[in-house]
Amino acid sequence: MGHIIDDLLEKYKERYQKAITHALTKELCEGTLPDFKLFTYLTQDLKFFQLGMNVFGKTLAYCDNTDSAIILSKQIGFIANDENDYFDNCLTQLKETSKPELEQHCCKMLLGPDSPVLPSVEKYLQYLKHLAHESSSYVEIITFMYLMEQVYLGWADFHILKGNVREDLPYKYKEWIILHSGDKFTSWVEFLKREVNRAVVSQDDRSSCEEAFLMALNLEIAFFDSCYSYKE
């Protein structure tokens, strides 16, 4: 039971590979993702922020290990500061430098909080609402958090190792890669993996873990697909 995550990564390796090699993150890492696609992606991603923080809080509330709870609480602070700053800075920059392109290809996304929610994003939000307000399973919640973060570490590391990330990438690309790579983020994802393995102690836990793993993986792929293909 202790190696559930390794088992699931092997079982669903084709789906996982699809997630971490998606054209959206490939072009982001190469610095070729059009600004309107980046703007759409970040605008939709920002819609997860509040519910994502609620899920973090739920995870902390259900955690039964003091050392683990301390790590979770520190990460909440990181998300609230570093990632939120990136969203604000990058979206503002894109509106200032690429407004004609945004108005032509993703005008509705310029509505900010009132921008449309893509269908795949709405489905994702419904799952986050379930985790934040309905789920009582630490296994389900911590597995979701692990898979979500592992996908981001996965695409960043994949393209860094392939040499696709140039040193002179503009802030709008490079900062997002920095936030999801390196020793600090890797340690965070490894902690989540250990936490899932620690929490899964029964066959029911294993089933719940696999369901959450696959659900999160499919939601991430659908999210990338819809943001990448969106065009008005």
N, C-alpha and C positions, 0 to 999 in steps of 0.2 A: 504493500500500500504506500510505502514511503516515497516511491518514484513515480507518482501519478502524472506529474507534469511531463517528464521525459516520455512516458508512455503515450500521452496525448499528442505531444509534438511529433512523435514518430507516426502515430495513427493518422493524423491529419496534416502530414507534412506538405502535401500538394496544395491544400487550401492555405496553409501558413505561408508557403512560398509565394503563392499568388498575392497574398496581402503585402508581403515585404518587398515585392518587385513591381508593384503597381506603377503604371505610367505616371501617375500624379507625383508620387514621391521620387521616382526616377528623374523626372524633369526638374523637380524642385532641387534635388541634389546636384544636378548638372547645371543649374542656373538658367534653364530654358523654359520653365513653366511660365506661360503668358500671365501677365498681371491680372487679367480678369478671372482666370482660373484660380490663381492664388487668393484673390480677394473673395471669390465665391467660397472657396474652401475654408478660409479663416472666418468669414461671416457665419457660415453654418456651424463650424466648430465652436464658435463662441456661444452658440445656443445651448451647448452642453454644460456651460460653465457652472451655473447655479445648481443644477441637479447633480452635476459631478461632485461639487463640494458637499452636497447633502449625502451622497453615497460615501464619500470619505468619512463624514461624521458618523454615519451608520456603522461603517467598518470599525471605527474607533470605539463606538459604544458596545459593539458585540465582541471585541477582542478580549480574550481571557488571559493574556500574557502581558505583564507589565512592561518588559523590555520591548516587546513588539508594539505596544500601545505608544510608547515614547517615540519610536521611529515613525509611526503613522502620523502622530501629531506634528512632528517636525516637517513632514512632507506636505501637510496641509498648508503650512506657512509658505513653503516654496511655491506651491501652485498659486496661492493667492497673490504672491508678489511677482516673481520672475516671469511666469507664463502670462499673467494678466498684463504686465507691462509690455510684453512683446505684442500681444494683440492690439493694445492701444497704439503703440508706436508704429507698427507695420500698417495697420488699416489707415491710420492718419497719413502716413507717407504715401501709400498707394493712391489715396484720394487726391493728394496734392500733385503727384507726378504723372498719374495715368488716368485722369478723370475722363478724357474723351474716349479712351478704350473701354473704360468701365461703363460709361453711358451707352456705348454702342452694343456691348456684349452681355452686360449683367446689370442693367440699370436698376432693376428692382432690388438688387442686393445693396444698393446705396441707401436704402431706407433704414438701415441699421436694425434696431430691435423690432421694427415693423416689417422687415424683409420677409419674403415667403420662406416657409420651412419646407425643404425638399421632402418628398415622401419617405425616402430611406432614413432621413434624419428624424422625421416624426416617429417612425417605428423604433428607432434607437432611443429617442426621448421617452417613449412609452416603457421601454425596458428599464431605463434609468429610474423612472417613477416607480416601477415595481420594486426595484432594488432599494430605493430610498424610503418607500412608504409601506410596502407590503411584505417584502421578504423578511423572514426571521432566520435565515440560514447564513451563518458566517462563511461556510464553505462556498456557497453560491456567490456571495458578494466579493470575497477575497479572490476567488478564481476569475471573476470578471475583471477586477482591477489588475490582476497579474497579466491576463491575456492582452488587455488594452495597452498596457505599458510595454509588454514584450513585443507587440507588433511595431511600436514606434522605435524601440531600441533596435529591433530587427532590421527595419528598412534603413535606418541611419548607419548601422554597422555594415550592412551589406554593401552599400554604395561607397562608404569610406574605404572598406577593404578592396573594392574593385577599382579604387582610384578615381571615382567619378566626381568627387567633391573637390573643386578647385580652392586654393588658398585665398584667391581674390574674389570670392563670391560676395555679392552685395548683402547687406544686413538682412534684408527681407527673406533671403534664403538661409544664409549661414547661421543666423541666431536660432532659427527653428531647429536646425540640425544640432547645434551645440547643446540646446536644451534637452535633446533626446539621445545624447551619446556621452562618451567619456566615463571616467571612473565613478563619479558620483551617481549618475543616472544608472549605470550598470549595477552598482551596489544596491540601489533601490529595487531594481527589477529582480535581482538575485534574492533579496530579502523577501519579496512577494512570493517568489517560487518556493522558498523554504517554508513560508507561512502556509501556503496551500498544502504542501506536503505534510506539515505538522497537523493541519486541521482535518485532513482526510484520514479517518480511522476505521470506517466501516464501509460495507458495500453500498449502503444508501448514500453515504458521503461521496463515494466514488462516482455513483450515478449522477448525483447533483453536480459534482465538479465537471464531469464530462459535458453535461447539458449546458452549463454556463460557459464553458470553454468554447464549445461549438457555436453557441448563440453569439457570443462576443466576437468571435472570429468572422462569422458571416456578416454581422452588423458593420464591422470595420471595412470589409471588402465592399459592401454595398454603399457605404458612406463615401469611400474613395471613388467608386464608379460614378455615383450621381454628381458629385462635385466636379469631377473631371469632364463629364459630358455635358454639363449645364451650359446653355447658351440661349439667349433670348433672340 
